[in-house]
Amino acid sequence: MKGQSNELDKELPTPQDGVLVHGMFMDGSRWDEKEMVVTDSIKGIKNSALCVFHMEPKMDFVPDEADYVAPLYKTSARAGVLSTTGHSTNFVVFVHLPSKQPQDYWISKGAALLCQLND
């Protein structure tokens, strides 16, 4: 819950800037903690939890071309009303994830991040 912490939170370093985010899920992919890259899902597991993620604002950000630019959605429905920005109201932000596969590979798998699995 917002504003609450658990025992594991106490072990995390406090970032100087940005926020630590946990509780996100991966759909169509999973996070490889050894290699620190997005990788294929394990057969039979549709959604896996994403590790704690540090989101930090950067001026003049230049992304790594090898990153998968994953869409983050509020719900697993991935649908919403089209807003004036041209994005779905269910869309949150694009998240850059290190990858050994090209962008098209993950797009063809429908890989995305989710804030929650059900409405």
Contacts in CASP RR format, 6 or more apart in sequence:
PFRMAT RR
TARGET T0000
AUTHOR 0000-0000-0000
METHOD contacts of the structure
MODEL  1
MKGQSNELDKELPTPQDGVLVHGMFMDGSRWDEKEMVVTDSIKGIKNSAL
CVFHMEPKMDFVPDEADYVAPLYKTSARAGVLSTTGHSTNFVVFVHLPSK
QPQDYWISKGAALLCQLND
12 20 0 8 1.000
12 52 0 8 1.000
15 54 0 8 1.000
15 56 0 8 1.000
17 56 0 8 1.000
17 57 0 8 1.000
18 54 0 8 1.000
18 55 0 8 1.000
18 56 0 8 1.000
18 57 0 8 1.000
19 54 0 8 1.000
19 55 0 8 1.000
20 52 0 8 1.000
20 53 0 8 1.000
20 54 0 8 1.000
20 55 0 8 1.000
21 52 0 8 1.000
21 53 0 8 1.000
21 54 0 8 1.000
21 55 0 8 1.000
22 50 0 8 1.000
22 51 0 8 1.000
22 52 0 8 1.000
22 53 0 8 1.000
23 49 0 8 1.000
23 50 0 8 1.000
23 115 0 8 1.000
24 49 0 8 1.000
24 50 0 8 1.000
24 53 0 8 1.000
24 72 0 8 1.000
24 113 0 8 1.000
24 114 0 8 1.000
24 115 0 8 1.000
25 47 0 8 1.000
25 48 0 8 1.000
25 49 0 8 1.000
25 50 0 8 1.000
25 76 0 8 1.000
25 113 0 8 1.000
25 114 0 8 1.000
25 115 0 8 1.000
25 116 0 8 1.000
25 117 0 8 1.000
26 38 0 8 1.000
26 41 0 8 1.000
26 47 0 8 1.000
26 48 0 8 1.000
26 49 0 8 1.000
26 50 0 8 1.000
26 111 0 8 1.000
26 112 0 8 1.000
26 113 0 8 1.000
26 114 0 8 1.000
27 46 0 8 1.000
27 47 0 8 1.000
27 76 0 8 1.000
27 110 0 8 1.000
27 111 0 8 1.000
27 112 0 8 1.000
27 113 0 8 1.000
27 114 0 8 1.000
28 41 0 8 1.000
28 46 0 8 1.000
28 47 0 8 1.000
28 109 0 8 1.000
28 110 0 8 1.000
28 111 0 8 1.000
28 112 0 8 1.000
29 38 0 8 1.000
29 39 0 8 1.000
29 40 0 8 1.000
29 41 0 8 1.000
29 68 0 8 1.000
29 70 0 8 1.000
29 106 0 8 1.000
29 109 0 8 1.000
29 111 0 8 1.000
30 38 0 8 1.000
30 39 0 8 1.000
30 40 0 8 1.000
30 41 0 8 1.000
30 42 0 8 1.000
30 45 0 8 1.000
30 48 0 8 1.000
31 37 0 8 1.000
31 38 0 8 1.000
31 39 0 8 1.000
31 48 0 8 1.000
31 50 0 8 1.000
31 51 0 8 1.000
31 97 0 8 1.000
32 38 0 8 1.000
32 39 0 8 1.000
33 51 0 8 1.000
35 100 0 8 1.000
36 98 0 8 1.000
37 97 0 8 1.000
37 98 0 8 1.000
37 99 0 8 1.000
37 100 0 8 1.000
38 68 0 8 1.000
38 70 0 8 1.000
38 97 0 8 1.000
38 98 0 8 1.000
38 99 0 8 1.000
38 101 0 8 1.000
38 106 0 8 1.000
38 111 0 8 1.000
39 100 0 8 1.000
40 109 0 8 1.000
41 48 0 8 1.000
42 48 0 8 1.000
47 76 0 8 1.000
47 114 0 8 1.000
47 117 0 8 1.000
50 113 0 8 1.000
53 95 0 8 1.000
55 95 0 8 1.000
63 69 0 8 1.000
63 96 0 8 1.000
64 96 0 8 1.000
64 98 0 8 1.000
66 98 0 8 1.000
66 99 0 8 1.000
66 100 0 8 1.000
67 96 0 8 1.000
67 97 0 8 1.000
67 98 0 8 1.000
67 99 0 8 1.000
68 96 0 8 1.000
68 97 0 8 1.000
68 98 0 8 1.000
68 99 0 8 1.000
68 101 0 8 1.000
68 103 0 8 1.000
68 106 0 8 1.000
68 111 0 8 1.000
69 94 0 8 1.000
69 95 0 8 1.000
69 96 0 8 1.000
69 97 0 8 1.000
69 103 0 8 1.000
70 94 0 8 1.000
70 95 0 8 1.000
70 96 0 8 1.000
70 97 0 8 1.000
70 106 0 8 1.000
70 111 0 8 1.000
70 112 0 8 1.000
70 113 0 8 1.000
71 91 0 8 1.000
71 94 0 8 1.000
71 95 0 8 1.000
71 112 0 8 1.000
71 113 0 8 1.000
72 91 0 8 1.000
72 92 0 8 1.000
72 93 0 8 1.000
72 94 0 8 1.000
72 95 0 8 1.000
72 112 0 8 1.000
72 113 0 8 1.000
72 114 0 8 1.000
72 115 0 8 1.000
73 88 0 8 1.000
73 90 0 8 1.000
73 91 0 8 1.000
73 92 0 8 1.000
73 112 0 8 1.000
73 113 0 8 1.000
73 114 0 8 1.000
73 115 0 8 1.000
74 90 0 8 1.000
74 91 0 8 1.000
74 92 0 8 1.000
74 114 0 8 1.000
74 115 0 8 1.000
74 116 0 8 1.000
75 90 0 8 1.000
75 114 0 8 1.000
75 115 0 8 1.000
75 116 0 8 1.000
75 117 0 8 1.000
75 118 0 8 1.000
75 119 0 8 1.000
76 114 0 8 1.000
76 116 0 8 1.000
76 117 0 8 1.000
76 118 0 8 1.000
77 90 0 8 1.000
77 119 0 8 1.000
78 88 0 8 1.000
78 90 0 8 1.000
78 112 0 8 1.000
79 88 0 8 1.000
79 90 0 8 1.000
80 88 0 8 1.000
80 89 0 8 1.000
80 90 0 8 1.000
81 88 0 8 1.000
81 89 0 8 1.000
82 88 0 8 1.000
82 89 0 8 1.000
83 89 0 8 1.000
92 115 0 8 1.000
95 113 0 8 1.000
99 105 0 8 1.000
99 106 0 8 1.000
END
